[in-house]
Amino acid sequence: MPRPVSAESTLAQKPCSNCRNRKIACDRALPTCTTCTRRKKVCSGYAINLSWPRAGDTRRATVANVTRFTSTGRVAFLNTSTWDVSLYLNATDAATRLDVLRTPSPRPSLRTPRFGTRTTPTEQSTVKQSATSQGDLRQDICSLLYRMSLDDETSPSLAVRHSMNALTYLHLKDFPSSIQYRMLAISALRRTISQTLDVKTRPQAVAASMLLSIYEVADRSGTTRDWSTYFDGCLMIFASGHQAQLKHPGDASTLLDWVLYYNVFYKFGIAHWPRRTKQQEAIANRQNLISQIASHPRRQIIQTTLGCSLEILSILSQAVDLFRHRKRSEPPSTELLQAVDELQLQLGAVDQHLNSGADNEVKGNTASNKHYTPLSRLFQLAVHIYLDRVVCASPVSSPLSQAAAEEMFDILRDLRVCERPFPMFILSLQAEEESERLLVLEALRNSKSKRALGNSNLTQKMIQRIWAQQDLHCDEGVDALLVINAVFGTYSTPPCLA
């Protein structure tokens, strides 16, 4: 027999929220209050409700006396990270004006890192440097490396072959195989150096050292050695041999041009990287190899495997020297400005031209006058902007830089591609309009098909960080030197714009 239901069991224990707030009697009827129904109100029920303090109720709410600044203008942050904002705040801080730069570190990616570092698998697998490039195939370093690696089964040939395999597997994201071939290349190179180097084995040792240094720059897993160790060894091997034959056309000259090219851009990266070591400083100060350009018989000929002439590289090296010996905390001295003016005149007088074998226009051939002549001009104009914006600390509104940038944009509208990172990186300092930035990004996208193993992805990331600073500074103008040093400082090794 069921128990009788009492009247108390059909009533709520407490009044509804509406009646309690209005301080009136509530009949506590279930499921809703009859009082609210009679007043044609929606009953709020008998559950626990959060009670928020009313506006101005200082008794129930503790309000901190904090002044909040609200911008009157519309602020939109596009492709801007917390690192960019931190750098902007540091740049506008008084400490920065005293030449104290606190470079913020980028936030770690949410993706799973490898080898216990902040580097993600995608960043590791992208080969930041290209060991080979497009150009005149008769003197291309690519064919030279293949011949060196397949010559025989001796240690010099194996050193080149294993180094190429290590870079290949690194690009294919096969990290265990790339590490294995890297160790094999190091062992073969050690056996090669322990022997007496002759005319045949010395270029092979130089090529293997170059490839290993490129591997160290490309692999940011934290498990490799400093790239400067191998490049310093490469320079020592060069200095140990007779270099008279290197100034004449041939394989040895092609190898020299390749090492010169990376020597200049390694020097550029070291100069703008805040955590450089003593060994890297020694490499940047070494001029015995770069000084050969002054007497090079083909110094004004456009090297299609490099993208410009050797004389442009020599002037860029001199510009980096002027920047390195400048006192950052003081404005440019009169002597420095005079040296820059002389270098600008020397740069403007350079007459770059292709050799006779590459002047003939062949349909579909990238080594043509229509491609490499304007590409070399981009290099020349980029050095003009570097001397003006970085060495002389001129603002973005400088007439010299604006004129050079306008010509570069005109060239880029015709080419629609620039497979060399350095001109694009320097041009980004002058790209303020959206149309100009879209043009730069389009050229970088097209460059990936021209130079599959290039560092277009790395260049694009650095360029976008520069643009973020330009947008944050607005009309104040951004210090080109401060931004370049800060962007380079976020990497564990000096980035290379080769």
C-alpha positions, 0 to 999 in steps of 0.5 A: 500500500503506497504511502500518502503524499504529504503537503510538505513534500510538494513544496520547495524548501526555499522561496524562488529567486524572484520572490526572494529578490522582491522580498514577498511571500512565496508559496513554494509550489512545484514545479513553479511558484504560483505567486509568479504565475499569478503576477504573469512573471516567469518563475526563476526556479528554486535552483542555486543562482549566481548573484552578480553585484549591481553596477556601483555596488561597492559593498558586494564587489571589490573594484580595483582602482586600475585605469584602463587605456582604450585606443580611440583608433581601430587597431588590427593585428594581422599576422602579428605574434606576441614576439612581434609586440614584445620586440616593438615594446623593446624598440620603443623602450628607453633601454633600447635607445642606450644600445641595450637590446633584449631580443625576445624569444619566439613562443614554442610551437604546440606541435611536438618538438624533436630531439628535446628542442623547440624546433618542430619536425616541419622546421627541421625538414625544410632545408634552409640552404641549397647546395646547388642552384640553377644556372649555366649547366656547363659550370654549375656546381651541381654537375661538379658535385656529381662528378666528384662524388661518383669519381671512385670509391676513395675517401674524398669521393665518399665524403662528397657522396655521403654529404650529398646524401645527408642533405637529400635525406634531410630534405626528405624528412628522413632524419635517421638516414640523414644523421647516418650519412652525416656521420659517414661523411665526417669519417670520410672527410677525416680520412681525406684530411689525414692524407696528403691532398693533391690537385684532385683530392683538395677540391673534393675535401673543400666540397665535402666541407662546404656541404657539411657546413650547409647541413649544419645550418639546415639542420636545427635539431640541436644534435649537430655541430657548429657550422663554422667548424666545417666552413673554417676547415674549408677555408684552411684547405683552400689556403693550403693549396696553390690558388693561381689556377682558380682564377681561370675558367674550369671546375676549380674556378667554379668551386672558388666562386661557390665558396666565395658566395657562401663566405660573403653571406655567412659573414653577413649572417654572423655580423647580424647574429647577436650570439656569435662565437670567437670562431665565427668572428674569426671567419668574418675577419678573414679576408684572404679569400674575398680579397681575390675578387679584386684581381679576378679577371671575371669579377663583373661577369654575372655568375648564373649559379650565384645570381650576380657578379663577384664584384657585387659580392665584394662590395657587399662584404665591404659594406658588412665590414663598415657596419661591423666597425660602426659604433652602434650607440652613436650616429654615423661618423663623418669618416663612415659616411664618406666611406659609404659614399665612396662605396655607393659610387663604386657600386653604381659604376659596376657594369654586370654582364653575362658571358657570351655563352649565356647571352643567347636567348633560348626559349624555356632556358632560365639561363637567359639575358631576360632573367639573370641580367635583371636578377643581378640588378636586384642584387646591386640595388639591394646593396644600395639599400643596405648601405643606406638603411643599415650602415648609414641608419637612414629612415625608410623615407630616404630618397636613395632607398626609395628610388632603389626600391621603386626600381626593384619593384618594377623589375619584380613585376616583370620577373615575378620570381627571385630565387635569391633570398638576399634581395627579397629580404632587403627589399622587404625593408621598403615594402610598406604598401599592401600591393608591394608586399603581395608582389614580394610574397608572389615572387617567393612562392614562384621561387620555390619551383625554381629552387626547390631546396632553397630557403624561401620558407625561412626568408618569408618568415623573417620578412613577415616579422619585419613587416609586423614591426613596420605596422606596429611602429606606423609613422614612427619608422622602424630601425632597420638594424634593430629589426634585422639583428632581432630577427636573426637573433631568434635562430640558434645559428646565424641564418644564411641568405645565400 
